[in-house]
Amino acid sequence: MKKVSNIAVLTSGGDAPGMNAAVRAVVRTGIYHQLNVYGVMYGYRGMLKNEIFPLESKSVANIIQRGGTILKTARCKEFYEAEGRAQAYENLKKHNIDGIVVIGGDGSFNGAYKMSKEFDIPCIGLPGTIDKDIAGTDFTIGFDTAVNTAVDAIDKIRDTADAHDRLFVIEVMGRDAGYIALHSGISTGAEHIMTPEHLIDVQDIIEDLQTNERRRKLVNIIVVAEGSIAGGAEEVARMVKTSCPQLDTRVTILGHIQRGGSPTCQDRILASRMGYAAVEALLNGTSNVMVGIVNNKIQYTPLEQAIKAKEHLDPEWLKMVKILAS
């Protein structure tokens, strides 16, 4: 494989806190190795529209602490088609780009994998998603910040729940993965956690709530992942209210506040290490891999495997939740 000399970095799919730290690491590591580094605005959409521009060291100054992404992000249906990818490749050739770093989730990796195979251009993926739903890494960029945002919100909600003896059903993000729900629920002492990975009968929760009421435990928190099999927070609350009309039940959907905000220390370090490792991988002739960190060590996973494999939520954690909340 020929040595890369011009690389591009883009952020794609949903935004995640820490993406800017990753962009900064890619740019400055590339410049250190005397590479020309380009930014692509709006992900694959910008690649199709030739929104590609050179980045300098000062271009990424004062961004490590910022949420969102200075390169912006967008969905791009045209990139799903071979014609769209061909147009994107033509635009990359105009800038002599011979290596790409894609920061995003499995959908973004799928696009990178196809492009790399079709046009023989090396691509490296960095897992930037709050959902932590990608195999090959212990944590993804943005997950820790999103969880801490949820924990802060749920702690505040518990204060008002305690003041009024209320049951709160709180919905968190995560798409079809329950990691935000699991981590934030454990951290806030939630009585119940509902995730997409494990079917929990709402009737069992109702029976527990009735038992808690007899014990005079009137403050209860149920954390529901948005992709829960039983439905979202509104549906769970509706079923609870039907069986337990005496409970003062409220619903809170945390929504997109979990995507925003200044990244935590962990996310800044994670993103920095991954961005640095992505450039080193391109320089070493590595292609079509995702950079992950497993047991605090850099690990490379083939993009195809990262796309298909999913992390598995340990059911032992849910057993622990029930014991600790009793």
Secondary structure, 3 states (H helix, E strand, C coil): CCCCCEEEEEECCCCCCCHHHHHHHHHHHHHHCCCEEEEECCHHHHHHCCCEEEECHHHHCCCCCCCCCCCCCCCCHHHHCHHHHHHHHHHHHHCCCCEEEEEECHHHHHHHHHHHHHHCCCEEEEEECCCCCCCCCCCCECHHHHHHHHHHHHHHHHHHHHHHCCEEEEEECCCCCCHHHHHHHHHCCCCEEEECCECCCHHHHHHHHHHHHHCCCCCEEEEEECCCCCCCHHHHHHHHHHHCCCCCEEEEECHHHHCCCCCCHHHHHHHHHHHHHHHHHHHCCCCCEEEEEECCEEEEEEHHHHHHCCCCCCHHHHHHHHHHCC
